[in-house]
Amino acid sequence: MTRKPRLDAAKTITDLFIAKLEAGTKPWVRPWAGSANRPLRHNGVAYTGINTLYLWAIADACGFESPYWMTCKQANDLGAPIRKGERSAISVYSSMGRGIATDRVTGETTATSFRFMRAYSVFNANQIDGLPAHFYNRVNTPVVTPTEKRRHVKAFFDAIPVTIEYRGTSASYAPGPDRIVMPLAHLFKSPDHFASVKLHEIGHWSGAKHRLNRSFGKRYGDDAYAAEELVAEILSGLAGAELGLPAELLDNHASYLDHWLRIMRADKTAIIKAASKAEQALQFLKSFGNQPEIADVPLAA
């Protein structure tokens, strides 16, 4: 009997993201109303990190409208069978484990830690018959007026203790003086363009040594800066969706596309790490406004 090859979850996720990027689509942005909605577990708890991005991509490709995902066992426990022939997606869980290492020469033992990742097969509610009605209802983002949206965006930014100088014609974050430089708002095409660029630069600000201490070491070499840009891009996609910023405005750094593809081809876990760091940054920025965090299992750092 031939044993079925073990699923390589990281490669499966990375291959999909590479295909999306090669086709000119960024998997971390969604172009329609209601895009702020996170994929949900069967109990209503939202996914975060790479699970959000991957399940968004699968749902978009398959036309699933329900935000709910669950394992075969969870569906069976609800008395709802998965339709024959339906294909599963994957959800990943990554955490730290502890062990003991023994020196072969001295016999001395030391405590060690290691990171591990597990994958679970999940199905969308639209692939399952007999679930309670609420599992099939698409959760729509409440309609807000332009004034309400501007107020919400302003409140998000105002709560963050960042130093911004408004001058010049380009936007950047300078780690040394720890400040952002932004052109004046009226120089942008719209308030949304202005907010989108500010969001991206504040994403970089969040990674400073005395904040989240985000860095990409020697293994990334010349691509370390591009890896940081990838984190800021994913953060912009996630936060931009919540703030109601149009997805097309988040496409400010397309020049990094080749770098991102090279990083992903060289390291199948790179996109998972970047999504985890982007999620960490988003929750960090939201914490200044005392906005509730989305509960989730820890993903790879």
ZADO-1210 file (C-alpha; in nm, 4 decimals, padded with zeros to 6 digits):
<atoms>
<atom x="00.0000" y="00.0000" z="00.0000" code="MET" pos="1"/>
<atom x="00.1407" y="00.3354" z="-00.1060" code="THR" pos="2"/>
<atom x="00.1377" y="00.5955" z="00.1690" code="ARG" pos="3"/>
<atom x="-00.0088" y="00.9321" z="00.0737" code="LYS" pos="4"/>
<atom x="00.2593" y="01.2060" z="00.0724" code="PRO" pos="5"/>
<atom x="00.2409" y="01.4349" z="00.3735" code="ARG" pos="6"/>
<atom x="00.1014" y="01.7775" z="00.2969" code="LEU" pos="7"/>
<atom x="00.3624" y="02.0538" z="00.2942" code="ASP" pos="8"/>
<atom x="00.1414" y="02.3370" z="00.4236" code="ALA" pos="9"/>
<atom x="00.4035" y="02.6115" z="00.3905" code="ALA" pos="10"/>
<atom x="00.4746" y="02.5177" z="00.0284" code="LYS" pos="11"/>
<atom x="00.1033" y="02.4961" z="-00.0550" code="THR" pos="12"/>
<atom x="00.0420" y="02.8446" z="00.0831" code="ILE" pos="13"/>
<atom x="00.3520" y="02.9934" z="-00.0754" code="THR" pos="14"/>
<atom x="00.2801" y="02.8414" z="-00.4170" code="ASP" pos="15"/>
<atom x="-00.0642" y="03.0039" z="-00.4177" code="LEU" pos="16"/>
<atom x="00.0774" y="03.3429" z="-00.3222" code="PHE" pos="17"/>
<atom x="00.3469" y="03.3206" z="-00.5878" code="ILE" pos="18"/>
<atom x="00.0828" y="03.2370" z="-00.8489" code="ALA" pos="19"/>
<atom x="-00.1306" y="03.5318" z="-00.7370" code="LYS" pos="20"/>
<atom x="00.1612" y="03.7762" z="-00.7480" code="LEU" pos="21"/>
<atom x="00.2734" y="03.6480" z="-01.0876" code="GLU" pos="22"/>
<atom x="-00.0808" y="03.7117" z="-01.2124" code="ALA" pos="23"/>
<atom x="-00.0624" y="04.0696" z="-01.0820" code="GLY" pos="24"/>
<atom x="-00.2936" y="04.0178" z="-00.7843" code="THR" pos="25"/>
<atom x="-00.1979" y="04.0935" z="-00.4256" code="LYS" pos="26"/>
<atom x="-00.3571" y="03.8310" z="-00.1983" code="PRO" pos="27"/>
<atom x="-00.3637" y="04.0665" z="00.0997" code="TRP" pos="28"/>
<atom x="-00.6094" y="04.3150" z="-00.0496" code="VAL" pos="29"/>
<atom x="-00.9757" y="04.2658" z="-00.1335" code="ARG" pos="30"/>
<atom x="-01.1385" y="04.5019" z="-00.3840" code="PRO" pos="31"/>
<atom x="-01.5022" y="04.5077" z="-00.2790" code="TRP" pos="32"/>
<atom x="-01.7318" y="04.6227" z="00.0004" code="ALA" pos="33"/>
<atom x="-01.7261" y="04.4014" z="00.3069" code="GLY" pos="34"/>
<atom x="-01.3586" y="04.3178" z="00.2590" code="SER" pos="35"/>
<atom x="-01.2838" y="04.3988" z="00.6223" code="ALA" pos="36"/>
<atom x="-01.4553" y="04.0773" z="00.7263" code="ASN" pos="37"/>
<atom x="-01.2090" y="03.8197" z="00.8529" code="ARG" pos="38"/>
<atom x="-01.2559" y="03.4496" z="00.7851" code="PRO" pos="39"/>
<atom x="-01.4207" y="03.2944" z="01.0913" code="LEU" pos="40"/>
<atom x="-01.3842" y="02.9640" z="01.2697" code="ARG" pos="41"/>
<atom x="-01.6953" y="02.7576" z="01.3360" code="HIS" pos="42"/>
<atom x="-01.7306" y="02.9294" z="01.6762" code="ASN" pos="43"/>
<atom x="-01.7158" y="03.2809" z="01.5313" code="GLY" pos="44"/>
<atom x="-01.3553" y="03.3514" z="01.6339" code="VAL" pos="45"/>
<atom x="-01.1703" y="03.5342" z="01.3580" code="ALA" pos="46"/>
<atom x="-00.8590" y="03.4021" z="01.1884" code="TYR" pos="47"/>
<atom x="-00.5536" y="03.6273" z="01.1702" code="THR" pos="48"/>
<atom x="-00.2154" y="03.6343" z="01.0017" code="GLY" pos="49"/>
<atom x="-00.1529" y="03.4010" z="00.7107" code="ILE" pos="50"/>
<atom x="-00.4819" y="03.2186" z="00.7720" code="ASN" pos="51"/>
<atom x="-00.6717" y="03.5386" z="00.6939" code="THR" pos="52"/>
<atom x="-00.4832" y="03.5942" z="00.3698" code="LEU" pos="53"/>
<atom x="-00.4903" y="03.2326" z="00.2543" code="TYR" pos="54"/>
<atom x="-00.8590" y="03.1723" z="00.3272" code="LEU" pos="55"/>
<atom x="-00.9449" y="03.5068" z="00.1663" code="TRP" pos="56"/>
<atom x="-00.7641" y="03.3891" z="-00.1481" code="ALA" pos="57"/>
<atom x="-00.9365" y="03.0501" z="-00.1497" code="ILE" pos="58"/>
<atom x="-01.2785" y="03.2043" z="-00.0885" code="ALA" pos="59"/>
<atom x="-01.2257" y="03.4548" z="-00.3681" code="ASP" pos="60"/>
<atom x="-01.1140" y="03.1856" z="-00.6120" code="ALA" pos="61"/>
<atom x="-01.4070" y="02.9556" z="-00.5287" code="CYS" pos="62"/>
<atom x="-01.6747" y="03.2228" z="-00.4906" code="GLY" pos="63"/>
<atom x="-01.7535" y="03.1382" z="-00.1291" code="PHE" pos="64"/>
<atom x="-01.9665" y="03.4063" z="00.0361" code="GLU" pos="65"/>
<atom x="-01.9799" y="03.2610" z="00.3863" code="SER" pos="66"/>
<atom x="-01.6959" y="03.3719" z="00.6174" code="PRO" pos="67"/>
<atom x="-01.7176" y="03.0471" z="00.8216" code="TYR" pos="68"/>
<atom x="-01.4660" y="02.7632" z="00.7980" code="TRP" pos="69"/>
<atom x="-01.4521" y="02.4376" z="00.9947" code="MET" pos="70"/>
<atom x="-01.2971" y="02.0919" z="01.0070" code="THR" pos="71"/>
<atom x="-01.4836" y="01.7779" z="00.9031" code="CYS" pos="72"/>
<atom x="-01.5259" y="01.6818" z="01.2690" code="LYS" pos="73"/>
<atom x="-01.6657" y="02.0224" z="01.3603" code="GLN" pos="74"/>
<atom x="-01.9158" y="01.9981" z="01.0752" code="ALA" pos="75"/>
<atom x="-02.0166" y="01.6466" z="01.1817" code="ASN" pos="76"/>
<atom x="-02.0600" y="01.7621" z="01.5420" code="ASP" pos="77"/>
<atom x="-02.3082" y="02.0175" z="01.4066" code="LEU" pos="78"/>
<atom x="-02.4911" y="01.7405" z="01.2219" code="GLY" pos="79"/>
<atom x="-02.3924" y="01.8835" z="00.8854" code="ALA" pos="80"/>
<atom x="-02.2113" y="01.6615" z="00.6309" code="PRO" pos="81"/>
<atom x="-01.9577" y="01.8002" z="00.3880" code="ILE" pos="82"/>
<atom x="-02.0773" y="01.7502" z="00.0319" code="ARG" pos="83"/>
<atom x="-01.9120" y="01.4654" z="-00.1542" code="LYS" pos="84"/>
<atom x="-01.6261" y="01.5728" z="-00.3768" code="GLY" pos="85"/>
<atom x="-01.5585" y="01.9046" z="-00.2004" code="GLU" pos="86"/>
<atom x="-01.1918" y="01.9955" z="-00.1604" code="ARG" pos="87"/>
<atom x="-01.0531" y="02.1256" z="00.1660" code="SER" pos="88"/>
<atom x="-00.8354" y="02.4287" z="00.2324" code="ALA" pos="89"/>
<atom x="-00.5734" y="02.4450" z="00.5057" code="ILE" pos="90"/>
<atom x="-00.5449" y="02.6381" z="00.8284" code="SER" pos="91"/>
<atom x="-00.2094" y="02.6521" z="01.0033" code="VAL" pos="92"/>
<atom x="-00.1099" y="02.6748" z="01.3660" code="TYR" pos="93"/>
<atom x="00.2439" y="02.7640" z="01.4673" code="SER" pos="94"/>
<atom x="00.3909" y="02.7830" z="01.8145" code="SER" pos="95"/>
<atom x="00.6978" y="02.7081" z="02.0255" code="MET" pos="96"/>
<atom x="00.7890" y="02.3735" z="02.1785" code="GLY" pos="97"/>
<atom x="01.0498" y="02.2800" z="02.4363" code="ARG" pos="98"/>
<atom x="01.2882" y="01.9871" z="02.4521" code="GLY" pos="99"/>
<atom x="01.6179" y="01.8597" z="02.5883" code="ILE" pos="100"/>
<atom x="01.9430" y="01.8455" z="02.3875" code="ALA" pos="101"/>
<atom x="02.2227" y="01.6097" z="02.4936" code="THR" pos="102"/>
<atom x="02.5886" y="01.6764" z="02.4122" code="ASP" pos="103"/>
<atom x="02.7275" y="01.3587" z="02.2519" code="ARG" pos="104"/>
<atom x="03.0742" y="01.4165" z="02.4001" code="VAL" pos="105"/>
<atom x="03.0056" y="01.5359" z="02.7545" code="THR" pos="106"/>
<atom x="02.6608" y="01.3926" z="02.8031" code="GLY" pos="107"/>
<atom x="02.5441" y="01.7278" z="02.9385" code="GLU" pos="108"/>
<atom x="02.1853" y="01.8217" z="02.8727" code="THR" pos="109"/>
<atom x="02.0449" y="02.1662" z="02.7991" code="THR" pos="110"/>
<atom x="01.6942" y="02.2937" z="02.7550" code="ALA" pos="111"/>
<atom x="01.6096" y="02.3894" z="02.3978" code="THR" pos="112"/>
<atom x="01.3168" y="02.5471" z="02.2223" code="SER" pos="113"/>
<atom x="01.1913" y="02.4917" z="01.8716" code="PHE" pos="114"/>
<atom x="00.9177" y="02.6246" z="01.6499" code="ARG" pos="115"/>
<atom x="00.6636" y="02.3928" z="01.4918" code="PHE" pos="116"/>
<atom x="00.3713" y="02.4314" z="01.2543" code="MET" pos="117"/>
<atom x="00.0660" y="02.2139" z="01.2157" code="ARG" pos="118"/>
<atom x="-00.1911" y="02.2222" z="00.9395" code="ALA" pos="119"/>
<atom x="-00.5605" y="02.1382" z="00.9549" code="TYR" pos="120"/>
<atom x="-00.8010" y="02.0702" z="00.6704" code="SER" pos="121"/>
<atom x="-01.0976" y="02.3072" z="00.6756" code="VAL" pos="122"/>
<atom x="-01.4068" y="02.3558" z="00.4608" code="PHE" pos="123"/>
<atom x="-01.6131" y="02.6650" z="00.3945" code="ASN" pos="124"/>
<atom x="-01.9761" y="02.6631" z="00.5077" code="ALA" pos="125"/>
<atom x="-02.0775" y="02.6875" z="00.1426" code="ASN" pos="126"/>
<atom x="-01.9344" y="02.3362" z="00.0975" code="GLN" pos="127"/>
<atom x="-02.1472" y="02.1910" z="00.3767" code="ILE" pos="128"/>
<atom x="-02.5166" y="02.1012" z="00.3874" code="ASP" pos="129"/>
<atom x="-02.7432" y="02.1351" z="00.6886" code="GLY" pos="130"/>
<atom x="-02.5679" y="02.4005" z="00.8969" code="LEU" pos="131"/>
<atom x="-02.7736" y="02.6552" z="01.0946" code="PRO" pos="132"/>
<atom x="-02.8810" y="02.9454" z="00.8729" code="ALA" pos="133"/>
<atom x="-02.6373" y="03.2019" z="01.0114" code="HIS" pos="134"/>
<atom x="-02.3401" y="03.0079" z="00.8737" code="PHE" pos="135"/>
<atom x="-02.4528" y="03.0822" z="00.5194" code="TYR" pos="136"/>
<atom x="-02.5137" y="03.4536" z="00.5581" code="ASN" pos="137"/>
<atom x="-02.2455" y="03.6822" z="00.4261" code="ARG" pos="138"/>
<atom x="-02.1448" y="03.9317" z="00.6950" code="VAL" pos="139"/>
<atom x="-02.1544" y="04.2764" z="00.5392" code="ASN" pos="140"/>
<atom x="-01.9588" y="04.5738" z="00.6643" code="THR" pos="141"/>
<atom x="-02.1976" y="04.8423" z="00.7931" code="PRO" pos="142"/>
<atom x="-02.2469" y="05.1253" z="00.5462" code="VAL" pos="143"/>
<atom x="-02.0909" y="05.4465" z="00.6755" code="VAL" pos="144"/>
<atom x="-02.1066" y="05.7982" z="00.5403" code="THR" pos="145"/>
<atom x="-01.7880" y="05.9673" z="00.4116" code="PRO" pos="146"/>
<atom x="-01.7915" y="06.1853" z="00.7216" code="THR" pos="147"/>
<atom x="-01.8133" y="05.8862" z="00.9537" code="GLU" pos="148"/>
<atom x="-01.5344" y="05.7131" z="00.7655" code="LYS" pos="149"/>
<atom x="-01.3052" y="06.0174" z="00.7893" code="ARG" pos="150"/>
<atom x="-01.3795" y="06.0403" z="01.1613" code="ARG" pos="151"/>
<atom x="-01.2948" y="05.6723" z="01.2080" code="HIS" pos="152"/>
<atom x="-00.9691" y="05.7000" z="01.0105" code="VAL" pos="153"/>
<atom x="-00.8708" y="06.0172" z="01.1985" code="LYS" pos="154"/>
<atom x="-00.9375" y="05.8521" z="01.5364" code="ALA" pos="155"/>
<atom x="-00.7204" y="05.5555" z="01.4384" code="PHE" pos="156"/>
<atom x="-00.4255" y="05.7772" z="01.3439" code="PHE" pos="157"/>
<atom x="-00.4676" y="06.0312" z="01.6247" code="ASP" pos="158"/>
<atom x="-00.4288" y="05.7608" z="01.8907" code="ALA" pos="159"/>
<atom x="-00.0842" y="05.6569" z="01.7627" code="ILE" pos="160"/>
<atom x="00.2012" y="05.8571" z="01.9265" code="PRO" pos="161"/>
<atom x="00.4042" y="05.8971" z="01.6098" code="VAL" pos="162"/>
<atom x="00.6028" y="06.2063" z="01.5091" code="THR" pos="163"/>
<atom x="00.5219" y="06.3187" z="01.1549" code="ILE" pos="164"/>
<atom x="00.6728" y="06.6133" z="00.9679" code="GLU" pos="165"/>
<atom x="00.4662" y="06.7372" z="00.6781" code="TYR" pos="166"/>
<atom x="00.7015" y="06.8620" z="00.4082" code="ARG" pos="167"/>
<atom x="00.8574" y="06.7655" z="00.0778" code="GLY" pos="168"/>
<atom x="00.7176" y="06.5490" z="-00.1999" code="THR" pos="169"/>
<atom x="00.7915" y="06.1951" z="-00.0793" code="SER" pos="170"/>
<atom x="00.6974" y="05.9838" z="00.2206" code="ALA" pos="171"/>
<atom x="00.9425" y="05.7886" z="00.4374" code="SER" pos="172"/>
<atom x="01.0212" y="05.6690" z="00.7872" code="TYR" pos="173"/>
<atom x="01.3646" y="05.7591" z="00.9298" code="ALA" pos="174"/>
<atom x="01.4746" y="05.5182" z="01.2093" code="PRO" pos="175"/>
<atom x="01.7468" y="05.7508" z="01.3438" code="GLY" pos="176"/>
<atom x="01.5288" y="06.0468" z="01.4416" code="PRO" pos="177"/>
<atom x="01.2332" y="05.8080" z="01.4677" code="ASP" pos="178"/>
<atom x="00.9976" y="06.0156" z="01.2606" code="ARG" pos="179"/>
<atom x="00.7917" y="06.0017" z="00.9454" code="ILE" pos="180"/>
<atom x="00.8087" y="06.2611" z="00.6704" code="VAL" pos="181"/>
<atom x="00.4894" y="06.3082" z="00.4691" code="MET" pos="182"/>
<atom x="00.3906" y="06.5551" z="00.1962" code="PRO" pos="183"/>
<atom x="00.1029" y="06.7835" z="00.2911" code="LEU" pos="184"/>
<atom x="-00.2399" y="06.6245" z="00.2570" code="ALA" pos="185"/>
<atom x="-00.3558" y="06.8524" z="-00.0246" code="HIS" pos="186"/>
<atom x="-00.0756" y="06.7238" z="-00.2493" code="LEU" pos="187"/>
<atom x="-00.2364" y="06.3796" z="-00.2635" code="PHE" pos="188"/>
<atom x="-00.5094" y="06.2852" z="-00.5098" code="LYS" pos="189"/>
<atom x="-00.7572" y="06.2263" z="-00.2288" code="SER" pos="190"/>
<atom x="-00.7789" y="06.1883" z="00.1508" code="PRO" pos="191"/>
<atom x="-00.7763" y="05.8121" z="00.0948" code="ASP" pos="192"/>
<atom x="-00.4435" y="05.8310" z="-00.0895" code="HIS" pos="193"/>
<atom x="-00.3026" y="06.0386" z="00.1948" code="PHE" pos="194"/>
<atom x="-00.4276" y="05.7947" z="00.4611" code="ALA" pos="195"/>
<atom x="-00.3026" y="05.4918" z="00.2693" code="SER" pos="196"/>
<atom x="00.0526" y="05.6242" z="00.2438" code="VAL" pos="197"/>
<atom x="00.0525" y="05.7332" z="00.6083" code="LYS" pos="198"/>
<atom x="-00.0628" y="05.3855" z="00.7086" code="LEU" pos="199"/>
<atom x="00.2242" y="05.2246" z="00.5188" code="HIS" pos="200"/>
<atom x="00.4864" y="05.4484" z="00.6805" code="GLU" pos="201"/>
<atom x="00.3408" y="05.3995" z="01.0286" code="ILE" pos="202"/>
<atom x="00.3738" y="05.0286" z="00.9580" code="GLY" pos="203"/>
<atom x="00.7506" y="05.0807" z="00.9264" code="HIS" pos="204"/>
<atom x="00.7467" y="05.2967" z="01.2437" code="TRP" pos="205"/>
<atom x="00.5943" y="05.0084" z="01.4389" code="SER" pos="206"/>
<atom x="00.8979" y="04.7894" z="01.3707" code="GLY" pos="207"/>
<atom x="01.1541" y="05.0121" z="01.5460" code="ALA" pos="208"/>
<atom x="01.3885" y="04.8448" z="01.7966" code="LYS" pos="209"/>
<atom x="01.2174" y="05.0034" z="02.0961" code="HIS" pos="210"/>
<atom x="00.8732" y="04.8972" z="01.9703" code="ARG" pos="211"/>
<atom x="00.8266" y="04.5602" z="01.7975" code="LEU" pos="212"/>
<atom x="01.1989" y="04.5241" z="01.7194" code="ASN" pos="213"/>
<atom x="01.1235" y="04.3858" z="01.3760" code="ARG" pos="214"/>
<atom x="01.4243" y="04.2938" z="01.1677" code="SER" pos="215"/>
<atom x="01.5259" y="04.0504" z="00.8970" code="PHE" pos="216"/>
<atom x="01.8698" y="03.9030" z="00.9493" code="GLY" pos="217"/>
<atom x="02.1553" y="03.7873" z="00.7289" code="LYS" pos="218"/>
<atom x="01.9530" y="03.5032" z="00.5773" code="ARG" pos="219"/>
<atom x="01.7582" y="03.7653" z="00.3802" code="TYR" pos="220"/>
<atom x="02.0732" y="03.9472" z="00.2676" code="GLY" pos="221"/>
<atom x="01.9972" y="04.2207" z="00.0180" code="ASP" pos="222"/>
<atom x="01.6280" y="04.1316" z="00.0353" code="ASP" pos="223"/>
<atom x="01.5907" y="04.2351" z="00.4013" code="ALA" pos="224"/>
<atom x="01.4518" y="04.5746" z="00.3060" code="TYR" pos="225"/>
<atom x="01.2083" y="04.4151" z="00.0615" code="ALA" pos="226"/>
<atom x="01.0959" y="04.1765" z="00.3374" code="ALA" pos="227"/>
<atom x="01.0183" y="04.4753" z="00.5602" code="GLU" pos="228"/>
<atom x="00.8267" y="04.6340" z="00.2726" code="GLU" pos="229"/>
<atom x="00.6278" y="04.3128" z="00.2400" code="LEU" pos="230"/>
<atom x="00.5286" y="04.3350" z="00.6072" code="VAL" pos="231"/>
<atom x="00.4219" y="04.6988" z="00.5617" code="ALA" pos="232"/>
<atom x="00.2255" y="04.6051" z="00.2502" code="GLU" pos="233"/>
<atom x="00.0369" y="04.3251" z="00.4234" code="ILE" pos="234"/>
<atom x="-00.0293" y="04.5517" z="00.7212" code="LEU" pos="235"/>
<atom x="-00.1661" y="04.8135" z="00.4815" code="SER" pos="236"/>
<atom x="-00.3944" y="04.5553" z="00.3254" code="GLY" pos="237"/>
<atom x="-00.5319" y="04.4322" z="00.6573" code="LEU" pos="238"/>
<atom x="-00.5650" y="04.7719" z="00.8247" code="ALA" pos="239"/>
<atom x="-00.6787" y="04.9397" z="00.5034" code="GLY" pos="240"/>
<atom x="-00.9654" y="04.6917" z="00.4781" code="ALA" pos="241"/>
<atom x="-01.0732" y="04.7700" z="00.8338" code="GLU" pos="242"/>
<atom x="-01.0489" y="05.1442" z="00.7729" code="LEU" pos="243"/>
<atom x="-01.2344" y="05.1272" z="00.4417" code="GLY" pos="244"/>
<atom x="-00.9440" y="05.2410" z="00.2247" code="LEU" pos="245"/>
<atom x="-00.9835" y="05.1279" z="-00.1392" code="PRO" pos="246"/>
<atom x="-00.7526" y="04.8407" z="-00.2230" code="ALA" pos="247"/>
<atom x="-00.6099" y="05.0012" z="-00.5367" code="GLU" pos="248"/>
<atom x="-00.4566" y="05.2748" z="-00.3225" code="LEU" pos="249"/>
<atom x="-00.2428" y="05.0215" z="-00.1414" code="LEU" pos="250"/>
<atom x="-00.0439" y="04.9384" z="-00.4544" code="ASP" pos="251"/>
<atom x="00.2304" y="05.1937" z="-00.3924" code="ASN" pos="252"/>
<atom x="00.5292" y="04.9608" z="-00.3890" code="HIS" pos="253"/>
<atom x="00.4874" y="04.7371" z="-00.6939" code="ALA" pos="254"/>
<atom x="00.8608" y="04.7790" z="-00.7664" code="SER" pos="255"/>
<atom x="00.9260" y="04.5269" z="-00.4881" code="TYR" pos="256"/>
<atom x="00.7325" y="04.2515" z="-00.6666" code="LEU" pos="257"/>
<atom x="01.0417" y="04.0740" z="-00.8007" code="ASP" pos="258"/>
<atom x="01.2070" y="04.0897" z="-00.4595" code="HIS" pos="259"/>
<atom x="00.8995" y="03.9415" z="-00.2897" code="TRP" pos="260"/>
<atom x="00.8826" y="03.6594" z="-00.5419" code="LEU" pos="261"/>
<atom x="01.2518" y="03.5841" z="-00.4925" code="ARG" pos="262"/>
<atom x="01.2090" y="03.5782" z="-00.1139" code="ILE" pos="263"/>
<atom x="00.9121" y="03.3410" z="-00.1345" code="MET" pos="264"/>
<atom x="01.0845" y="03.1076" z="-00.3804" code="ARG" pos="265"/>
<atom x="01.3912" y="03.0896" z="-00.1567" code="ALA" pos="266"/>
<atom x="01.2020" y="03.0401" z="00.1708" code="ASP" pos="267"/>
<atom x="00.8609" y="02.8742" z="00.1742" code="LYS" pos="268"/>
<atom x="00.7907" y="03.0119" z="00.5225" code="THR" pos="269"/>
<atom x="00.8705" y="03.3758" z="00.4358" code="ALA" pos="270"/>
<atom x="00.5129" y="03.4808" z="00.3574" code="ILE" pos="271"/>
<atom x="00.3879" y="03.3122" z="00.6756" code="ILE" pos="272"/>
<atom x="00.6411" y="03.5052" z="00.8838" code="LYS" pos="273"/>
<atom x="00.5653" y="03.8318" z="00.7067" code="ALA" pos="274"/>
<atom x="00.1908" y="03.7896" z="00.7623" code="ALA" pos="275"/>
<atom x="00.2502" y="03.7114" z="01.1299" code="SER" pos="276"/>
<atom x="00.4643" y="04.0224" z="01.1760" code="LYS" pos="277"/>
<atom x="00.2066" y="04.2339" z="00.9891" code="ALA" pos="278"/>
<atom x="-00.0692" y="04.1030" z="01.2155" code="GLU" pos="279"/>
<atom x="00.1435" y="04.1795" z="01.5208" code="GLN" pos="280"/>
<atom x="00.1987" y="04.5330" z="01.3919" code="ALA" pos="281"/>
<atom x="-00.1723" y="04.5866" z="01.3272" code="LEU" pos="282"/>
<atom x="-00.2701" y="04.4762" z="01.6771" code="GLN" pos="283"/>
<atom x="00.0069" y="04.6970" z="01.8191" code="PHE" pos="284"/>
<atom x="-00.1272" y="05.0027" z="01.6338" code="LEU" pos="285"/>
<atom x="-00.4850" y="04.9256" z="01.7311" code="LYS" pos="286"/>
<atom x="-00.3869" y="04.8940" z="02.0965" code="SER" pos="287"/>
<atom x="-00.3214" y="05.2694" z="02.1202" code="PHE" pos="288"/>
<atom x="-00.6902" y="05.3319" z="02.0626" code="GLY" pos="289"/>
<atom x="-00.7924" y="05.0542" z="02.3034" code="ASN" pos="290"/>
<atom x="-00.9639" y="04.8771" z="02.0166" code="GLN" pos="291"/>
<atom x="-01.0366" y="04.5085" z="02.0886" code="PRO" pos="292"/>
<atom x="-00.7853" y="04.2639" z="01.9498" code="GLU" pos="293"/>
<atom x="-00.8899" y="03.9684" z="01.7354" code="ILE" pos="294"/>
<atom x="-00.8231" y="03.6507" z="01.9287" code="ALA" pos="295"/>
<atom x="-00.6164" y="03.3882" z="01.7491" code="ASP" pos="296"/>
<atom x="-00.3567" y="03.1212" z="01.8010" code="VAL" pos="297"/>
<atom x="00.0002" y="03.2520" z="01.7645" code="PRO" pos="298"/>
<atom x="00.1448" y="03.2246" z="01.4158" code="LEU" pos="299"/>
<atom x="00.5079" y="03.2001" z="01.3146" code="ALA" pos="300"/>
<atom x="00.7080" y="03.5090" z="01.4079" code="ALA" pos="301"/>
</atoms>
